[in-house]
Amino acid sequence: MELIDKYILEYSENFVFNFSEHISKNIFDVEIEIDIFEYSTQHSYMEKAHVILKKGNLTYECDFCDEHNYENDFYPIILNGQRFICFRKTLYGFTLINIDTLSVEYEYFPKHVTHGEESFIITEVKQLDNLLIFEGCYWACPYECFAFDYDQKLFLNISKKCDLYSLDKTELQGDNLVLCGTDENDLEQQIIVSKQNIFIDITEYGKADF
């Protein structure tokens, strides 16, 4: 069993979840059907979902755990001419599904999470050529930005590289990534980083994990 699927199983095996909502959407002609289930008491609330992707005779099914924005947590991505859907199965990591085969092309899950440590939580995904730009945080704040080089399978914390303490937003302008945020002195900053420099920095400083 893959590490991410083992994590999902352990998350939900001791609870009885009740059906809550059904959501349907379409990306790249792939039908996405989502059944959401919740476990709720006076003191706690948990959520999981069963997701089915359908295209012609192809089907891919998986379980999600932790609360998601299921309406918006699926991102259409094109890498090296191939189409993918990028999403999070859990609070941590991400999965890339190949549209042509409806199978997992690449999946990342930070191993240290299984030992009780925290990791980066992706809240937004953008694309700059073969770079995936992940905005997110380590539990609420500060917000940061990672670039992921799909070809090299390496991550780089762009916001820290630019000396930003907290990220407000990122924008794509042509071949540039614009980061808006504040530095350690709480001064507002707007920093423009070229795609070429990101690729150079990832090759030199990139890591295989968050």
C-alpha beads as a LAMMPS data file, in Angstrom:
LAMMPS data file: protein, C-alpha beads

210 atoms
209 bonds

1 atom types
1 bond types

-500.0 500.0 xlo xhi
-500.0 500.0 ylo yhi
-500.0 500.0 zlo zhi

Masses

1 110.0

Atoms # bond

1 1 1 0.000 0.000 0.000
2 1 1 1.300 3.455 -0.933
3 1 1 2.252 5.718 1.955
4 1 1 -0.434 8.266 1.107
5 1 1 -3.185 5.611 0.960
6 1 1 -2.021 4.132 4.269
7 1 1 -2.267 7.599 5.821
8 1 1 -5.831 8.010 4.519
9 1 1 -6.857 4.593 5.869
10 1 1 -5.466 5.335 9.330
11 1 1 -7.184 8.725 9.314
12 1 1 -10.671 7.279 8.943
13 1 1 -10.664 3.670 10.145
14 1 1 -11.860 4.437 13.703
15 1 1 -14.820 6.625 12.721
16 1 1 -18.259 6.120 11.186
17 1 1 -18.823 8.752 8.501
18 1 1 -22.247 9.767 7.225
19 1 1 -23.027 10.891 3.669
20 1 1 -23.160 14.677 3.398
21 1 1 -23.033 15.924 -0.204
22 1 1 -22.434 14.967 -3.842
23 1 1 -20.485 17.212 -6.263
24 1 1 -19.942 16.759 -10.011
25 1 1 -17.531 18.680 -12.232
26 1 1 -15.629 18.304 -15.507
27 1 1 -11.968 18.979 -16.372
28 1 1 -10.338 18.050 -19.707
29 1 1 -13.487 16.036 -20.594
30 1 1 -12.982 13.990 -17.444
31 1 1 -16.079 13.580 -15.298
32 1 1 -15.305 14.008 -11.613
33 1 1 -17.830 12.609 -9.133
34 1 1 -17.295 13.383 -5.458
35 1 1 -19.219 11.884 -2.538
36 1 1 -18.482 13.722 0.703
37 1 1 -18.881 12.116 4.123
38 1 1 -18.572 13.703 7.547
39 1 1 -18.059 12.663 11.142
40 1 1 -19.330 15.240 13.593
41 1 1 -19.770 15.392 17.367
42 1 1 -20.107 18.199 19.853
43 1 1 -16.329 18.333 20.172
44 1 1 -14.927 17.383 16.777
45 1 1 -15.533 17.451 13.038
46 1 1 -13.841 15.352 10.356
47 1 1 -14.453 14.890 6.667
48 1 1 -13.519 12.453 3.934
49 1 1 -14.610 11.866 0.346
50 1 1 -14.693 9.180 -2.297
51 1 1 -13.695 10.480 -5.730
52 1 1 -14.312 8.852 -9.115
53 1 1 -12.749 10.143 -12.347
54 1 1 -14.317 8.878 -15.581
55 1 1 -13.330 9.280 -19.231
56 1 1 -14.835 6.886 -21.786
57 1 1 -14.121 3.374 -20.511
58 1 1 -11.402 4.572 -18.118
59 1 1 -12.024 4.985 -14.397
60 1 1 -9.868 6.083 -11.490
61 1 1 -11.088 5.972 -7.880
62 1 1 -9.518 7.191 -4.664
63 1 1 -10.351 8.411 -1.182
64 1 1 -9.626 11.883 0.162
65 1 1 -9.220 12.773 3.817
66 1 1 -9.110 16.034 5.777
67 1 1 -11.364 18.936 4.927
68 1 1 -11.064 20.192 1.337
69 1 1 -12.631 22.758 -0.916
70 1 1 -13.787 19.970 -3.215
71 1 1 -15.298 22.380 -5.712
72 1 1 -11.936 24.015 -6.490
73 1 1 -9.197 21.568 -5.451
74 1 1 -8.709 20.084 -8.942
75 1 1 -6.307 21.878 -11.299
76 1 1 -5.865 21.278 -15.066
77 1 1 -2.143 21.033 -15.865
78 1 1 -0.199 20.510 -19.127
79 1 1 3.404 19.252 -18.786
80 1 1 5.594 18.255 -21.742
81 1 1 2.483 18.263 -23.922
82 1 1 0.639 15.816 -21.662
83 1 1 -2.532 16.715 -19.770
84 1 1 -2.926 16.093 -16.054
85 1 1 -5.272 16.826 -13.200
86 1 1 -3.477 17.933 -10.040
87 1 1 -5.158 17.543 -6.643
88 1 1 -4.571 16.792 -2.969
89 1 1 -5.762 13.496 -1.487
90 1 1 -4.844 14.670 1.993
91 1 1 -3.930 17.881 3.744
92 1 1 -0.354 17.308 2.553
93 1 1 1.308 16.520 -0.764
94 1 1 -0.269 16.269 -4.213
95 1 1 -1.189 13.807 -6.962
96 1 1 -0.921 14.109 -10.760
97 1 1 -3.362 12.003 -12.784
98 1 1 -2.529 11.376 -16.451
99 1 1 -5.636 12.218 -18.501
100 1 1 -4.849 9.722 -21.281
101 1 1 -4.628 6.730 -18.940
102 1 1 -6.480 7.976 -15.820
103 1 1 -3.633 6.635 -13.729
104 1 1 -1.239 8.203 -11.231
105 1 1 1.682 9.745 -13.112
106 1 1 3.349 11.209 -10.036
107 1 1 2.471 11.442 -6.366
108 1 1 4.256 13.233 -3.554
109 1 1 3.560 12.800 0.146
110 1 1 5.984 14.093 2.825
111 1 1 7.139 11.051 4.811
112 1 1 7.837 13.032 7.989
113 1 1 4.068 13.657 8.393
114 1 1 3.642 10.001 9.394
115 1 1 6.007 10.679 12.325
116 1 1 3.829 13.485 13.675
117 1 1 5.710 16.374 12.049
118 1 1 4.026 19.184 10.129
119 1 1 4.568 19.922 6.466
120 1 1 3.638 22.432 3.795
121 1 1 -0.089 22.598 2.945
122 1 1 -0.882 23.470 -0.683
123 1 1 -3.753 25.936 -1.070
124 1 1 -3.300 27.094 -4.675
125 1 1 -1.626 25.681 -7.803
126 1 1 -0.356 27.661 -10.795
127 1 1 1.837 26.663 -13.733
128 1 1 4.827 28.327 -15.386
129 1 1 6.050 26.115 -18.244
130 1 1 7.140 22.825 -16.593
131 1 1 7.144 24.451 -13.171
132 1 1 4.252 23.946 -10.782
133 1 1 3.893 26.910 -8.428
134 1 1 2.432 25.899 -5.063
135 1 1 1.113 28.552 -2.689
136 1 1 0.363 27.490 0.855
137 1 1 1.382 27.523 4.476
138 1 1 2.522 25.578 7.522
139 1 1 -0.749 25.704 9.501
140 1 1 -2.256 29.116 8.741
141 1 1 0.843 31.312 8.590
142 1 1 3.163 32.468 7.288
143 1 1 2.198 31.824 3.669
144 1 1 4.977 30.662 1.351
145 1 1 5.524 29.623 -2.261
146 1 1 7.286 26.535 -3.617
147 1 1 8.264 25.888 -7.219
148 1 1 8.307 22.246 -8.339
149 1 1 10.319 21.250 -11.405
150 1 1 8.380 18.349 -12.901
151 1 1 11.323 17.098 -14.979
152 1 1 13.844 17.091 -12.115
153 1 1 11.275 16.298 -9.363
154 1 1 12.794 19.008 -7.162
155 1 1 11.222 21.674 -4.919
156 1 1 12.470 25.167 -4.120
157 1 1 11.002 27.615 -1.592
158 1 1 10.855 30.697 -3.828
159 1 1 9.473 33.038 -1.162
160 1 1 12.362 32.304 1.225
161 1 1 14.839 32.607 -1.630
162 1 1 13.389 36.109 -2.173
163 1 1 13.582 36.916 1.580
164 1 1 9.815 37.187 1.979
165 1 1 8.544 36.400 5.479
166 1 1 4.926 35.982 4.389
167 1 1 3.405 35.706 0.928
168 1 1 0.186 37.530 0.042
169 1 1 -0.202 36.330 -3.556
170 1 1 1.596 35.285 -6.722
171 1 1 0.877 36.292 -10.298
172 1 1 2.110 34.998 -13.634
173 1 1 3.289 37.677 -16.072
174 1 1 4.627 36.138 -19.264
175 1 1 7.739 34.130 -18.330
176 1 1 7.946 35.785 -14.912
177 1 1 6.557 34.945 -11.484
178 1 1 5.539 37.970 -9.397
179 1 1 5.543 37.491 -5.624
180 1 1 3.783 39.999 -3.374
181 1 1 4.255 39.857 0.383
182 1 1 6.078 41.258 3.388
183 1 1 9.637 40.923 4.635
184 1 1 10.822 40.290 8.205
185 1 1 10.358 43.992 8.987
186 1 1 6.712 43.784 7.864
187 1 1 7.438 45.975 4.829
188 1 1 5.500 45.267 1.649
189 1 1 7.553 43.847 -1.216
190 1 1 6.888 42.964 -4.843
191 1 1 9.529 40.730 -6.381
192 1 1 9.717 39.564 -9.992
193 1 1 11.527 36.282 -10.689
194 1 1 12.136 35.003 -14.206
195 1 1 11.322 31.439 -15.208
196 1 1 14.935 30.974 -16.282
197 1 1 16.278 31.992 -12.856
198 1 1 13.843 29.663 -11.087
199 1 1 15.080 26.724 -13.178
200 1 1 18.698 27.695 -12.415
201 1 1 18.027 28.021 -8.661
202 1 1 16.132 24.724 -8.489
203 1 1 18.994 22.902 -10.189
204 1 1 21.442 24.416 -7.698
205 1 1 19.418 24.543 -4.470
206 1 1 16.381 22.310 -5.044
207 1 1 15.385 19.491 -2.723
208 1 1 13.381 16.326 -3.194
209 1 1 10.817 17.320 -0.568
210 1 1 9.123 20.206 1.223

Bonds

1 1 1 2
2 1 2 3
3 1 3 4
4 1 4 5
5 1 5 6
6 1 6 7
7 1 7 8
8 1 8 9
9 1 9 10
10 1 10 11
11 1 11 12
12 1 12 13
13 1 13 14
14 1 14 15
15 1 15 16
16 1 16 17
17 1 17 18
18 1 18 19
19 1 19 20
20 1 20 21
21 1 21 22
22 1 22 23
23 1 23 24
24 1 24 25
25 1 25 26
26 1 26 27
27 1 27 28
28 1 28 29
29 1 29 30
30 1 30 31
31 1 31 32
32 1 32 33
33 1 33 34
34 1 34 35
35 1 35 36
36 1 36 37
37 1 37 38
38 1 38 39
39 1 39 40
40 1 40 41
41 1 41 42
42 1 42 43
43 1 43 44
44 1 44 45
45 1 45 46
46 1 46 47
47 1 47 48
48 1 48 49
49 1 49 50
50 1 50 51
51 1 51 52
52 1 52 53
53 1 53 54
54 1 54 55
55 1 55 56
56 1 56 57
57 1 57 58
58 1 58 59
59 1 59 60
60 1 60 61
61 1 61 62
62 1 62 63
63 1 63 64
64 1 64 65
65 1 65 66
66 1 66 67
67 1 67 68
68 1 68 69
69 1 69 70
70 1 70 71
71 1 71 72
72 1 72 73
73 1 73 74
74 1 74 75
75 1 75 76
76 1 76 77
77 1 77 78
78 1 78 79
79 1 79 80
80 1 80 81
81 1 81 82
82 1 82 83
83 1 83 84
84 1 84 85
85 1 85 86
86 1 86 87
87 1 87 88
88 1 88 89
89 1 89 90
90 1 90 91
91 1 91 92
92 1 92 93
93 1 93 94
94 1 94 95
95 1 95 96
96 1 96 97
97 1 97 98
98 1 98 99
99 1 99 100
100 1 100 101
101 1 101 102
102 1 102 103
103 1 103 104
104 1 104 105
105 1 105 106
106 1 106 107
107 1 107 108
108 1 108 109
109 1 109 110
110 1 110 111
111 1 111 112
112 1 112 113
113 1 113 114
114 1 114 115
115 1 115 116
116 1 116 117
117 1 117 118
118 1 118 119
119 1 119 120
120 1 120 121
121 1 121 122
122 1 122 123
123 1 123 124
124 1 124 125
125 1 125 126
126 1 126 127
127 1 127 128
128 1 128 129
129 1 129 130
130 1 130 131
131 1 131 132
132 1 132 133
133 1 133 134
134 1 134 135
135 1 135 136
136 1 136 137
137 1 137 138
138 1 138 139
139 1 139 140
140 1 140 141
141 1 141 142
142 1 142 143
143 1 143 144
144 1 144 145
145 1 145 146
146 1 146 147
147 1 147 148
148 1 148 149
149 1 149 150
150 1 150 151
151 1 151 152
152 1 152 153
153 1 153 154
154 1 154 155
155 1 155 156
156 1 156 157
157 1 157 158
158 1 158 159
159 1 159 160
160 1 160 161
161 1 161 162
162 1 162 163
163 1 163 164
164 1 164 165
165 1 165 166
166 1 166 167
167 1 167 168
168 1 168 169
169 1 169 170
170 1 170 171
171 1 171 172
172 1 172 173
173 1 173 174
174 1 174 175
175 1 175 176
176 1 176 177
177 1 177 178
178 1 178 179
179 1 179 180
180 1 180 181
181 1 181 182
182 1 182 183
183 1 183 184
184 1 184 185
185 1 185 186
186 1 186 187
187 1 187 188
188 1 188 189
189 1 189 190
190 1 190 191
191 1 191 192
192 1 192 193
193 1 193 194
194 1 194 195
195 1 195 196
196 1 196 197
197 1 197 198
198 1 198 199
199 1 199 200
200 1 200 201
201 1 201 202
202 1 202 203
203 1 203 204
204 1 204 205
205 1 205 206
206 1 206 207
207 1 207 208
208 1 208 209
209 1 209 210
